[in-house]
Amino acid sequence: MTDNPADRREFLASLGWLPFLGATGLAVGEGSSQVFADPARELLPSSADLGTNFSFVEQIAATCRPSLFPIGQKVEFNAAFRTAAREKLREVLSYEPDRVDFRPEVVERVDCGDYWRERVLISTTPWFRIPAYVLIPKGLKNPAPAIVDLHSHGGMFLFGKEKVIDLGTNHPAMTKYHQQNYAGRPTATALVKRGYVVITIDAFMFGERRVLLDEDLKFGWDRSKYSLDDVQQLNQKCRAKESTIAKSLVLAGATWPGVVNFDDRRVVEYLTTRPEVAAARIGCVGISMGGYRSAYLAANDERIKAACVVGFMSSMRPMLKSHVDTHSWIHFLPGLHRLMDFPELVSLTAPRALFVQQCSQDRLFPLAGMQSSVQRIAELYESAGSRDQFLGRFYDEPHHWTIAMQDEAFAWLDDKLQHRSTQK
């Protein structure tokens, strides 16, 4: 066949293809160099993270009927229901390995004036031996209440537990981080000075559990020797591996949220073995990803008697349009929203004490989603007969934990955990 358009048309006609090609938009006209043309479609801006595909996801979301909390129906939010829901939650977390002896090893003990700071290694699973800081008030005559301080994300992978501790001499990257996220007052250090035993660990993929790629081994492992440029460069490498760890763990039959939550629960269990700790008075706190971790930990571990969730709470439907890309891969648990929404998850904490602090200028979440979440939590706590154990508060602030917010949270924790009537 020649390259003459007329010859091509005659050949295609002989095969009976002309009607088909015309229907699919394939160009067969003489002199046309176009192979095909898409059908006309009106293109309108969506202001959505997914652009033109958002409408399809929105329609799929509209068909999602959470099995544990059917939309428009009341549930019997009693202890038996919460226990069953907790079991379902652990199923989708997909990570419940064999427990092993902690084999705690104190590798450093520092006198910080009015408290001791221990650097401890503990085993949470057969394959993880994780680093922790434990802060212990001096002069304890009786076991003290304890706090699990859950560090944030903030786009900073090179450090984890150091985000909530003042080590006296901090890495310059942490000095800046403390100021931007904790108003210059790392919370673990503030809490030990109020009489709490405080523990904080590196979540998987952060701090001493970060990713170091082959081409970056030249930087060494000691972060004290990293310049700010080194931190920035290596941090970008870790950030790029978020999707890799999320996908890899799914292939391994687990989930990233599952690994993090299991370790956090094991830390609570470790605290109960410490003679300085009143096991019946353990709480947890955290902002941002730390708030996310606090919500999961309180919901999933009844040994937590008081939980403070800061800067991480919203109903999910309002987030779909333009508040997905603002979040880490760690915040997405496959299968969760076929069971429950975030406000329902954290409400599994009932009847234990829960304080949710929200920043009304927080750009990570839609305001409508934050507001509806607090209303939903209040409804479920009411249903559980423990409305007085839930407190939701909004602050006219962007996404950070101000001194005023910290002070209110700490006073609330004091009320729930420091009272002597439950001391053991």
Secondary structure by P-SEA (a helix, b strand, c coil): ccccaaaaaaaaaaacaaaaaaaacccccccccccccccbbbbbbcccccccaaaaaaaaaaacccccccccccccccaaaaaaaaaaaaaaacccccccccccccccccccccbbbbbbbbbccccccbbbbbbbbcccccbbbbbbbbbbcccccccccccccccccccaaaaaaaaacccccccaaaaaaaccbbbbbbcccccccccccccccccccccccccaaaaaaaaaaaaaaaaaaaaaaaaacccaaaaaaaaaaaaaaaaaacccccccbbbbbbccaaaaaaaaaaaccccccbbbbccccccccccccccccccccccccccccccccaaaaaacccccbbbbbbccccccccaaaaaaaaaaaaaaaaaacccccbbbbbccccccccaaaaaaaaaaaaaacccccccc
